[in-house]
């Protein structure tokens, strides 16, 4: 799933199912798990509009990729 342009770089963020059946993220120079991305967002963008944008994208990605009813 791709969303953008969002964030501090007005770039595209990509969320995808990885080989361990989890969710990974590619965003600018960041590449890692969705949990690592969430931590990085909170550390780097706490209290900013970018934190809100990224956290909303994380929520949508989890709902879309993890699925369920």
mmCIF file of the N, C-alpha and C atoms, coordinates in Angstrom:
data_MODEL
# 
_entry.id   MODEL 
# 
loop_
_atom_site.group_PDB 
_atom_site.id 
_atom_site.type_symbol 
_atom_site.label_atom_id 
_atom_site.label_alt_id 
_atom_site.label_comp_id 
_atom_site.label_asym_id 
_atom_site.label_entity_id 
_atom_site.label_seq_id 
_atom_site.pdbx_PDB_ins_code 
_atom_site.Cartn_x 
_atom_site.Cartn_y 
_atom_site.Cartn_z 
_atom_site.occupancy 
_atom_site.B_iso_or_equiv 
_atom_site.pdbx_formal_charge 
_atom_site.auth_seq_id 
_atom_site.auth_comp_id 
_atom_site.auth_asym_id 
_atom_site.auth_atom_id 
_atom_site.pdbx_PDB_model_num 
ATOM 1   N N  . UNK A 1 1  ? 0.848   -1.153  0.000  1.00 0.00 ? 1  UNK A N  1 
ATOM 2   C CA . UNK A 1 1  ? 0.000   0.000   0.000  1.00 0.00 ? 1  UNK A CA 1 
ATOM 3   C C  . UNK A 1 1  ? 0.902   1.226   0.000  1.00 0.00 ? 1  UNK A C  1 
ATOM 4   N N  . UNK A 1 2  ? 0.576   2.190   -0.828 1.00 0.00 ? 2  UNK A N  1 
ATOM 5   C CA . UNK A 1 2  ? 1.332   3.434   -0.872 1.00 0.00 ? 2  UNK A CA 1 
ATOM 6   C C  . UNK A 1 2  ? 0.426   4.600   -0.519 1.00 0.00 ? 2  UNK A C  1 
ATOM 7   N N  . UNK A 1 3  ? 1.001   5.565   0.194  1.00 0.00 ? 3  UNK A N  1 
ATOM 8   C CA . UNK A 1 3  ? 0.253   6.765   0.551  1.00 0.00 ? 3  UNK A CA 1 
ATOM 9   C C  . UNK A 1 3  ? 1.191   7.963   0.412  1.00 0.00 ? 3  UNK A C  1 
ATOM 10  N N  . UNK A 1 4  ? 0.657   9.023   -0.109 1.00 0.00 ? 4  UNK A N  1 
ATOM 11  C CA . UNK A 1 4  ? 1.490   10.211  -0.220 1.00 0.00 ? 4  UNK A CA 1 
ATOM 12  C C  . UNK A 1 4  ? 0.982   11.147  -1.286 1.00 0.00 ? 4  UNK A C  1 
ATOM 13  N N  . UNK A 1 5  ? 1.599   12.272  -1.371 1.00 0.00 ? 5  UNK A N  1 
ATOM 14  C CA . UNK A 1 5  ? 2.753   12.687  -0.570 1.00 0.00 ? 5  UNK A CA 1 
ATOM 15  C C  . UNK A 1 5  ? 2.340   13.101  0.853  1.00 0.00 ? 5  UNK A C  1 
ATOM 16  N N  . UNK A 1 6  ? 3.091   12.599  1.820  1.00 0.00 ? 6  UNK A N  1 
ATOM 17  C CA . UNK A 1 6  ? 2.868   12.943  3.228  1.00 0.00 ? 6  UNK A CA 1 
ATOM 18  C C  . UNK A 1 6  ? 4.204   13.139  3.913  1.00 0.00 ? 6  UNK A C  1 
ATOM 19  N N  . UNK A 1 7  ? 4.138   13.630  5.134  1.00 0.00 ? 7  UNK A N  1 
ATOM 20  C CA . UNK A 1 7  ? 5.305   13.708  5.989  1.00 0.00 ? 7  UNK A CA 1 
ATOM 21  C C  . UNK A 1 7  ? 6.208   14.895  5.708  1.00 0.00 ? 7  UNK A C  1 
ATOM 22  N N  . UNK A 1 8  ? 7.315   14.900  6.390  1.00 0.00 ? 8  UNK A N  1 
ATOM 23  C CA . UNK A 1 8  ? 8.240   16.022  6.351  1.00 0.00 ? 8  UNK A CA 1 
ATOM 24  C C  . UNK A 1 8  ? 8.915   16.186  4.996  1.00 0.00 ? 8  UNK A C  1 
ATOM 25  N N  . UNK A 1 9  ? 8.909   15.136  4.183  1.00 0.00 ? 9  UNK A N  1 
ATOM 26  C CA . UNK A 1 9  ? 9.541   15.203  2.861  1.00 0.00 ? 9  UNK A CA 1 
ATOM 27  C C  . UNK A 1 9  ? 8.530   15.277  1.720  1.00 0.00 ? 9  UNK A C  1 
ATOM 28  N N  . UNK A 1 10 ? 7.240   15.296  2.047  1.00 0.00 ? 10 UNK A N  1 
ATOM 29  C CA . UNK A 1 10 ? 6.209   15.233  1.014  1.00 0.00 ? 10 UNK A CA 1 
ATOM 30  C C  . UNK A 1 10 ? 6.515   14.114  0.021  1.00 0.00 ? 10 UNK A C  1 
ATOM 31  N N  . UNK A 1 11 ? 6.721   12.915  0.570  1.00 0.00 ? 11 UNK A N  1 
ATOM 32  C CA . UNK A 1 11 ? 7.139   11.764  -0.218 1.00 0.00 ? 11 UNK A CA 1 
ATOM 33  C C  . UNK A 1 11 ? 6.084   10.663  -0.119 1.00 0.00 ? 11 UNK A C  1 
ATOM 34  N N  . UNK A 1 12 ? 6.294   9.632   -0.882 1.00 0.00 ? 12 UNK A N  1 
ATOM 35  C CA . UNK A 1 12 ? 5.430   8.459   -0.860 1.00 0.00 ? 12 UNK A CA 1 
ATOM 36  C C  . UNK A 1 12 ? 5.962   7.481   0.191  1.00 0.00 ? 12 UNK A C  1 
ATOM 37  N N  . UNK A 1 13 ? 5.075   6.975   1.032  1.00 0.00 ? 13 UNK A N  1 
ATOM 38  C CA . UNK A 1 13 ? 5.422   5.956   2.018  1.00 0.00 ? 13 UNK A CA 1 
ATOM 39  C C  . UNK A 1 13 ? 4.781   4.649   1.573  1.00 0.00 ? 13 UNK A C  1 
ATOM 40  N N  . UNK A 1 14 ? 5.571   3.572   1.580  1.00 0.00 ? 14 UNK A N  1 
ATOM 41  C CA . UNK A 1 14 ? 5.110   2.264   1.124  1.00 0.00 ? 14 UNK A CA 1 
ATOM 42  C C  . UNK A 1 14 ? 5.068   1.287   2.293  1.00 0.00 ? 14 UNK A C  1 
ATOM 43  N N  . UNK A 1 15 ? 3.926   0.640   2.460  1.00 0.00 ? 15 UNK A N  1 
ATOM 44  C CA . UNK A 1 15 ? 3.728   -0.399  3.466  1.00 0.00 ? 15 UNK A CA 1 
ATOM 45  C C  . UNK A 1 15 ? 3.504   -1.711  2.719  1.00 0.00 ? 15 UNK A C  1 
ATOM 46  N N  . UNK A 1 16 ? 4.147   -2.796  3.173  1.00 0.00 ? 16 UNK A N  1 
ATOM 47  C CA . UNK A 1 16 ? 3.997   -4.072  2.477  1.00 0.00 ? 16 UNK A CA 1 
ATOM 48  C C  . UNK A 1 16 ? 4.166   -5.243  3.435  1.00 0.00 ? 16 UNK A C  1 
ATOM 49  N N  . UNK A 1 17 ? 3.552   -6.373  3.072  1.00 0.00 ? 17 UNK A N  1 
ATOM 50  C CA . UNK A 1 17 ? 3.695   -7.593  3.861  1.00 0.00 ? 17 UNK A CA 1 
ATOM 51  C C  . UNK A 1 17 ? 5.088   -8.159  3.600  1.00 0.00 ? 17 UNK A C  1 
ATOM 52  N N  . UNK A 1 18 ? 5.820   -8.453  4.666  1.00 0.00 ? 18 UNK A N  1 
ATOM 53  C CA . UNK A 1 18 ? 7.189   -8.960  4.514  1.00 0.00 ? 18 UNK A CA 1 
ATOM 54  C C  . UNK A 1 18 ? 7.230   -10.487 4.590  1.00 0.00 ? 18 UNK A C  1 
ATOM 55  N N  . UNK A 1 19 ? 8.417   -11.053 4.470  1.00 0.00 ? 19 UNK A N  1 
ATOM 56  C CA . UNK A 1 19 ? 8.589   -12.507 4.434  1.00 0.00 ? 19 UNK A CA 1 
ATOM 57  C C  . UNK A 1 19 ? 8.191   -13.183 5.741  1.00 0.00 ? 19 UNK A C  1 
ATOM 58  N N  . UNK A 1 20 ? 8.203   -12.437 6.840  1.00 0.00 ? 20 UNK A N  1 
ATOM 59  C CA . UNK A 1 20 ? 7.803   -12.987 8.139  1.00 0.00 ? 20 UNK A CA 1 
ATOM 60  C C  . UNK A 1 20 ? 6.308   -12.804 8.383  1.00 0.00 ? 20 UNK A C  1 
ATOM 61  N N  . UNK A 1 21 ? 5.573   -12.398 7.351  1.00 0.00 ? 21 UNK A N  1 
ATOM 62  C CA . UNK A 1 21 ? 4.127   -12.171 7.403  1.00 0.00 ? 21 UNK A CA 1 
ATOM 63  C C  . UNK A 1 21 ? 3.762   -10.976 8.283  1.00 0.00 ? 21 UNK A C  1 
ATOM 64  N N  . UNK A 1 22 ? 4.722   -10.076 8.483  1.00 0.00 ? 22 UNK A N  1 
ATOM 65  C CA . UNK A 1 22 ? 4.470   -8.829  9.197  1.00 0.00 ? 22 UNK A CA 1 
ATOM 66  C C  . UNK A 1 22 ? 4.320   -7.698  8.192  1.00 0.00 ? 22 UNK A C  1 
ATOM 67  N N  . UNK A 1 23 ? 4.367   -6.476  8.683  1.00 0.00 ? 23 UNK A N  1 
ATOM 68  C CA . UNK A 1 23 ? 4.278   -5.307  7.816  1.00 0.00 ? 23 UNK A CA 1 
ATOM 69  C C  . UNK A 1 23 ? 5.597   -4.548  7.895  1.00 0.00 ? 23 UNK A C  1 
ATOM 70  N N  . UNK A 1 24 ? 6.164   -4.262  6.732  1.00 0.00 ? 24 UNK A N  1 
ATOM 71  C CA . UNK A 1 24 ? 7.371   -3.453  6.647  1.00 0.00 ? 24 UNK A CA 1 
ATOM 72  C C  . UNK A 1 24 ? 7.044   -2.142  5.955  1.00 0.00 ? 24 UNK A C  1 
ATOM 73  N N  . UNK A 1 25 ? 7.955   -1.168  6.135  1.00 0.00 ? 25 UNK A N  1 
ATOM 74  C CA . UNK A 1 25 ? 7.735   0.186   5.630  1.00 0.00 ? 25 UNK A CA 1 
ATOM 75  C C  . UNK A 1 25 ? 8.990   0.690   4.945  1.00 0.00 ? 25 UNK A C  1 
ATOM 76  N N  . UNK A 1 26 ? 8.787   1.371   3.825  1.00 0.00 ? 26 UNK A N  1 
ATOM 77  C CA . UNK A 1 26 ? 9.858   2.111   3.150  1.00 0.00 ? 26 UNK A CA 1 
ATOM 78  C C  . UNK A 1 26 ? 9.392   3.550   3.071  1.00 0.00 ? 26 UNK A C  1 
ATOM 79  N N  . UNK A 1 27 ? 10.158  4.443   3.683  1.00 0.00 ? 27 UNK A N  1 
ATOM 80  C CA . UNK A 1 27 ? 9.796   5.865   3.721  1.00 0.00 ? 27 UNK A CA 1 
ATOM 81  C C  . UNK A 1 27 ? 11.086  6.674   3.719  1.00 0.00 ? 27 UNK A C  1 
ATOM 82  N N  . UNK A 1 28 ? 11.398  7.313   2.605  1.00 0.00 ? 28 UNK A N  1 
ATOM 83  C CA . UNK A 1 28 ? 12.664  8.045   2.514  1.00 0.00 ? 28 UNK A CA 1 
ATOM 84  C C  . UNK A 1 28 ? 13.821  7.088   2.734  1.00 0.00 ? 28 UNK A C  1 
ATOM 85  N N  . UNK A 1 29 ? 14.708  7.414   3.649  1.00 0.00 ? 29 UNK A N  1 
ATOM 86  C CA . UNK A 1 29 ? 15.848  6.536   3.922  1.00 0.00 ? 29 UNK A CA 1 
ATOM 87  C C  . UNK A 1 29 ? 15.507  5.451   4.949  1.00 0.00 ? 29 UNK A C  1 
ATOM 88  N N  . UNK A 1 30 ? 14.280  5.483   5.511  1.00 0.00 ? 30 UNK A N  1 
ATOM 89  C CA . UNK A 1 30 ? 13.866  4.472   6.484  1.00 0.00 ? 30 UNK A CA 1 
ATOM 90  C C  . UNK A 1 30 ? 13.364  3.225   5.775  1.00 0.00 ? 30 UNK A C  1 
ATOM 91  N N  . UNK A 1 31 ? 13.815  2.073   6.259  1.00 0.00 ? 31 UNK A N  1 
ATOM 92  C CA . UNK A 1 31 ? 13.278  0.790   5.818  1.00 0.00 ? 31 UNK A CA 1 
ATOM 93  C C  . UNK A 1 31 ? 13.320  -0.146  7.022  1.00 0.00 ? 31 UNK A C  1 
ATOM 94  N N  . UNK A 1 32 ? 12.135  -0.606  7.463  1.00 0.00 ? 32 UNK A N  1 
ATOM 95  C CA . UNK A 1 32 ? 12.069  -1.475  8.628  1.00 0.00 ? 32 UNK A CA 1 
ATOM 96  C C  . UNK A 1 32 ? 10.640  -1.907  8.888  1.00 0.00 ? 32 UNK A C  1 
ATOM 97  N N  . UNK A 1 33 ? 10.400  -2.459  10.067 1.00 0.00 ? 33 UNK A N  1 
ATOM 98  C CA . UNK A 1 33 ? 9.064   -2.931  10.406 1.00 0.00 ? 33 UNK A CA 1 
ATOM 99  C C  . UNK A 1 33 ? 8.153   -1.751  10.739 1.00 0.00 ? 33 UNK A C  1 
ATOM 100 N N  . UNK A 1 34 ? 6.864   -2.012  10.726 1.00 0.00 ? 34 UNK A N  1 
ATOM 101 C CA . UNK A 1 34 ? 5.897   -0.966  11.048 1.00 0.00 ? 34 UNK A CA 1 
ATOM 102 C C  . UNK A 1 34 ? 6.052   -0.505  12.495 1.00 0.00 ? 34 UNK A C  1 
ATOM 103 N N  . UNK A 1 35 ? 6.416   -1.406  13.402 1.00 0.00 ? 35 UNK A N  1 
ATOM 104 C CA . UNK A 1 35 ? 6.644   -1.019  14.793 1.00 0.00 ? 35 UNK A CA 1 
ATOM 105 C C  . UNK A 1 35 ? 7.872   -0.111  14.914 1.00 0.00 ? 35 UNK A C  1 
ATOM 106 N N  . UNK A 1 36 ? 8.938   -0.444  14.193 1.00 0.00 ? 36 UNK A N  1 
ATOM 107 C CA . UNK A 1 36 ? 10.137  0.404   14.185 1.00 0.00 ? 36 UNK A CA 1 
ATOM 108 C C  . UNK A 1 36 ? 9.831   1.770   13.587 1.00 0.00 ? 36 UNK A C  1 
ATOM 109 N N  . UNK A 1 37 ? 9.015   1.776   12.535 1.00 0.00 ? 37 UNK A N  1 
ATOM 110 C CA . UNK A 1 37 ? 8.631   3.032   11.904 1.00 0.00 ? 37 UNK A CA 1 
ATOM 111 C C  . UNK A 1 37 ? 7.828   3.896   12.872 1.00 0.00 ? 37 UNK A C  1 
ATOM 112 N N  . UNK A 1 38 ? 6.894   3.287   13.577 1.00 0.00 ? 38 UNK A N  1 
ATOM 113 C CA . UNK A 1 38 ? 6.091   4.019   14.552 1.00 0.00 ? 38 UNK A CA 1 
ATOM 114 C C  . UNK A 1 38 ? 6.982   4.651   15.620 1.00 0.00 ? 38 UNK A C  1 
ATOM 115 N N  . UNK A 1 39 ? 7.968   3.904   16.120 1.00 0.00 ? 39 UNK A N  1 
ATOM 116 C CA . UNK A 1 39 ? 8.909   4.427   17.118 1.00 0.00 ? 39 UNK A CA 1 
ATOM 117 C C  . UNK A 1 39 ? 9.713   5.596   16.549 1.00 0.00 ? 39 UNK A C  1 
ATOM 118 N N  . UNK A 1 40 ? 10.191  5.442   15.308 1.00 0.00 ? 40 UNK A N  1 
ATOM 119 C CA . UNK A 1 40 ? 10.983  6.499   14.668 1.00 0.00 ? 40 UNK A CA 1 
ATOM 120 C C  . UNK A 1 40 ? 10.150  7.763   14.467 1.00 0.00 ? 40 UNK A C  1 
ATOM 121 N N  . UNK A 1 41 ? 8.897   7.590   14.076 1.00 0.00 ? 41 UNK A N  1 
ATOM 122 C CA . UNK A 1 41 ? 8.002   8.739   13.885 1.00 0.00 ? 41 UNK A CA 1 
ATOM 123 C C  . UNK A 1 41 ? 7.811   9.465   15.208 1.00 0.00 ? 41 UNK A C  1 
ATOM 124 N N  . UNK A 1 42 ? 7.546   8.725   16.275 1.00 0.00 ? 42 UNK A N  1 
ATOM 125 C CA . UNK A 1 42 ? 7.318   9.354   17.572 1.00 0.00 ? 42 UNK A CA 1 
ATOM 126 C C  . UNK A 1 42 ? 8.572   10.057  18.078 1.00 0.00 ? 42 UNK A C  1 
ATOM 127 N N  . UNK A 1 43 ? 9.730   9.477   17.810 1.00 0.00 ? 43 UNK A N  1 
ATOM 128 C CA . UNK A 1 43 ? 10.987  10.070  18.250 1.00 0.00 ? 43 UNK A CA 1 
ATOM 129 C C  . UNK A 1 43 ? 11.313  11.333  17.447 1.00 0.00 ? 43 UNK A C  1 
ATOM 130 N N  . UNK A 1 44 ? 11.104  11.280  16.145 1.00 0.00 ? 44 UNK A N  1 
ATOM 131 C CA . UNK A 1 44 ? 11.526  12.361  15.257 1.00 0.00 ? 44 UNK A CA 1 
ATOM 132 C C  . UNK A 1 44 ? 10.490  13.471  15.127 1.00 0.00 ? 44 UNK A C  1 
ATOM 133 N N  . UNK A 1 45 ? 9.201   13.119  15.129 1.00 0.00 ? 45 UNK A N  1 
ATOM 134 C CA . UNK A 1 45 ? 8.160   14.084  14.784 1.00 0.00 ? 45 UNK A CA 1 
ATOM 135 C C  . UNK A 1 45 ? 7.127   14.314  15.887 1.00 0.00 ? 45 UNK A C  1 
ATOM 136 N N  . UNK A 1 46 ? 7.449   13.950  17.119 1.00 0.00 ? 46 UNK A N  1 
ATOM 137 C CA . UNK A 1 46 ? 6.492   14.071  18.223 1.00 0.00 ? 46 UNK A CA 1 
ATOM 138 C C  . UNK A 1 46 ? 5.916   15.485  18.316 1.00 0.00 ? 46 UNK A C  1 
ATOM 139 N N  . UNK A 1 47 ? 4.579   15.557  18.357 1.00 0.00 ? 47 UNK A N  1 
ATOM 140 C CA . UNK A 1 47 ? 3.905   16.823  18.530 1.00 0.00 ? 47 UNK A CA 1 
ATOM 141 C C  . UNK A 1 47 ? 3.726   17.648  17.272 1.00 0.00 ? 47 UNK A C  1 
ATOM 142 N N  . UNK A 1 48 ? 4.083   17.095  16.122 1.00 0.00 ? 48 UNK A N  1 
ATOM 143 C CA . UNK A 1 48 ? 3.971   17.851  14.870 1.00 0.00 ? 48 UNK A CA 1 
ATOM 144 C C  . UNK A 1 48 ? 2.855   17.285  13.990 1.00 0.00 ? 48 UNK A C  1 
ATOM 145 N N  . UNK A 1 49 ? 2.526   18.024  12.944 1.00 0.00 ? 49 UNK A N  1 
ATOM 146 C CA . UNK A 1 49 ? 1.539   17.533  11.989 1.00 0.00 ? 49 UNK A CA 1 
ATOM 147 C C  . UNK A 1 49 ? 2.051   16.284  11.272 1.00 0.00 ? 49 UNK A C  1 
ATOM 148 N N  . UNK A 1 50 ? 3.367   16.155  11.153 1.00 0.00 ? 50 UNK A N  1 
ATOM 149 C CA . UNK A 1 50 ? 3.926   14.984  10.494 1.00 0.00 ? 50 UNK A CA 1 
ATOM 150 C C  . UNK A 1 50 ? 3.673   13.719  11.305 1.00 0.00 ? 50 UNK A C  1 
ATOM 151 N N  . UNK A 1 51 ? 3.749   13.832  12.623 1.00 0.00 ? 51 UNK A N  1 
ATOM 152 C CA . UNK A 1 51 ? 3.420   12.690  13.470 1.00 0.00 ? 51 UNK A CA 1 
ATOM 153 C C  . UNK A 1 51 ? 1.974   12.266  13.216 1.00 0.00 ? 51 UNK A C  1 
ATOM 154 N N  . UNK A 1 52 ? 1.066   13.220  13.154 1.00 0.00 ? 52 UNK A N  1 
ATOM 155 C CA . UNK A 1 52 ? -0.346  12.901  12.908 1.00 0.00 ? 52 UNK A CA 1 
ATOM 156 C C  . UNK A 1 52 ? -0.532  12.215  11.562 1.00 0.00 ? 52 UNK A C  1 
ATOM 157 N N  . UNK A 1 53 ? 0.130   12.734  10.521 1.00 0.00 ? 53 UNK A N  1 
ATOM 158 C CA . UNK A 1 53 ? 0.010   12.141  9.186  1.00 0.00 ? 53 UNK A CA 1 
ATOM 159 C C  . UNK A 1 53 ? 0.538   10.712  9.174  1.00 0.00 ? 53 UNK A C  1 
ATOM 160 N N  . UNK A 1 54 ? 1.737   10.525  9.699  1.00 0.00 ? 54 UNK A N  1 
ATOM 161 C CA . UNK A 1 54 ? 2.343   9.189   9.695  1.00 0.00 ? 54 UNK A CA 1 
ATOM 162 C C  . UNK A 1 54 ? 1.551   8.203   10.548 1.00 0.00 ? 54 UNK A C  1 
ATOM 163 N N  . UNK A 1 55 ? 1.067   8.649   11.706 1.00 0.00 ? 55 UNK A N  1 
ATOM 164 C CA . UNK A 1 55 ? 0.306   7.748   12.572 1.00 0.00 ? 55 UNK A CA 1 
ATOM 165 C C  . UNK A 1 55 ? -1.011  7.345   11.916 1.00 0.00 ? 55 UNK A C  1 
ATOM 166 N N  . UNK A 1 56 ? -1.635  8.264   11.201 1.00 0.00 ? 56 UNK A N  1 
ATOM 167 C CA . UNK A 1 56 ? -2.858  7.922   10.468 1.00 0.00 ? 56 UNK A CA 1 
ATOM 168 C C  . UNK A 1 56 ? -2.545  6.906   9.372  1.00 0.00 ? 56 UNK A C  1 
ATOM 169 N N  . UNK A 1 57 ? -1.439  7.096   8.678  1.00 0.00 ? 57 UNK A N  1 
ATOM 170 C CA . UNK A 1 57 ? -1.037  6.156   7.627  1.00 0.00 ? 57 UNK A CA 1 
ATOM 171 C C  . UNK A 1 57 ? -0.753  4.774   8.214  1.00 0.00 ? 57 UNK A C  1 
ATOM 172 N N  . UNK A 1 58 ? -0.117  4.732   9.366  1.00 0.00 ? 58 UNK A N  1 
ATOM 173 C CA . UNK A 1 58 ? 0.175   3.464   10.045 1.00 0.00 ? 58 UNK A CA 1 
ATOM 174 C C  . UNK A 1 58 ? -1.133  2.742   10.379 1.00 0.00 ? 58 UNK A C  1 
ATOM 175 N N  . UNK A 1 59 ? -2.107  3.473   10.901 1.00 0.00 ? 59 UNK A N  1 
ATOM 176 C CA . UNK A 1 59 ? -3.391  2.870   11.256 1.00 0.00 ? 59 UNK A CA 1 
ATOM 177 C C  . UNK A 1 59 ? -4.091  2.303   10.030 1.00 0.00 ? 59 UNK A C  1 
ATOM 178 N N  . UNK A 1 60 ? -4.087  3.044   8.925  1.00 0.00 ? 60 UNK A N  1 
ATOM 179 C CA . UNK A 1 60 ? -4.722  2.572   7.692  1.00 0.00 ? 60 UNK A CA 1 
ATOM 180 C C  . UNK A 1 60 ? -3.982  1.345   7.162  1.00 0.00 ? 60 UNK A C  1 
ATOM 181 N N  . UNK A 1 61 ? -2.665  1.377   7.183  1.00 0.00 ? 61 UNK A N  1 
ATOM 182 C CA . UNK A 1 61 ? -1.878  0.242   6.689  1.00 0.00 ? 61 UNK A CA 1 
ATOM 183 C C  . UNK A 1 61 ? -2.153  -1.019  7.505  1.00 0.00 ? 61 UNK A C  1 
ATOM 184 N N  . UNK A 1 62 ? -2.214  -0.877  8.817  1.00 0.00 ? 62 UNK A N  1 
ATOM 185 C CA . UNK A 1 62 ? -2.513  -2.042  9.658  1.00 0.00 ? 62 UNK A CA 1 
ATOM 186 C C  . UNK A 1 62 ? -3.892  -2.601  9.341  1.00 0.00 ? 62 UNK A C  1 
ATOM 187 N N  . UNK A 1 63 ? -4.872  -1.734  9.216  1.00 0.00 ? 63 UNK A N  1 
ATOM 188 C CA . UNK A 1 63 ? -6.233  -2.190  8.907  1.00 0.00 ? 63 UNK A CA 1 
ATOM 189 C C  . UNK A 1 63 ? -6.290  -2.859  7.526  1.00 0.00 ? 63 UNK A C  1 
ATOM 190 N N  . UNK A 1 64 ? -5.596  -2.308  6.563  1.00 0.00 ? 64 UNK A N  1 
ATOM 191 C CA . UNK A 1 64 ? -5.645  -2.812  5.195  1.00 0.00 ? 64 UNK A CA 1 
ATOM 192 C C  . UNK A 1 64 ? -4.847  -4.118  5.035  1.00 0.00 ? 64 UNK A C  1 
ATOM 193 N N  . UNK A 1 65 ? -3.641  -4.147  5.565  1.00 0.00 ? 65 UNK A N  1 
ATOM 194 C CA . UNK A 1 65 ? -2.740  -5.288  5.337  1.00 0.00 ? 65 UNK A CA 1 
ATOM 195 C C  . UNK A 1 65 ? -3.036  -6.437  6.290  1.00 0.00 ? 65 UNK A C  1 
ATOM 196 N N  . UNK A 1 66 ? -3.312  -6.138  7.549  1.00 0.00 ? 66 UNK A N  1 
ATOM 197 C CA . UNK A 1 66 ? -3.619  -7.219  8.485  1.00 0.00 ? 66 UNK A CA 1 
ATOM 198 C C  . UNK A 1 66 ? -4.973  -7.834  8.199  1.00 0.00 ? 66 UNK A C  1 
ATOM 199 N N  . UNK A 1 67 ? -5.855  -7.059  7.604  1.00 0.00 ? 67 UNK A N  1 
ATOM 200 C CA . UNK A 1 67 ? -7.164  -7.575  7.207  1.00 0.00 ? 67 UNK A CA 1 
ATOM 201 C C  . UNK A 1 67 ? -8.049  -7.862  8.392  1.00 0.00 ? 67 UNK A C  1 
ATOM 202 N N  . UNK A 1 68 ? -8.881  -8.862  8.212  1.00 0.00 ? 68 UNK A N  1 
ATOM 203 C CA . UNK A 1 68 ? -9.846  -9.198  9.246  1.00 0.00 ? 68 UNK A CA 1 
ATOM 204 C C  . UNK A 1 68 ? -11.180 -8.525  8.971  1.00 0.00 ? 68 UNK A C  1 
ATOM 205 N N  . UNK A 1 69 ? -12.145 -8.916  9.692  1.00 0.00 ? 69 UNK A N  1 
ATOM 206 C CA . UNK A 1 69 ? -13.496 -8.373  9.487  1.00 0.00 ? 69 UNK A CA 1 
ATOM 207 C C  . UNK A 1 69 ? -13.831 -7.424  10.604 1.00 0.00 ? 69 UNK A C  1 
# 
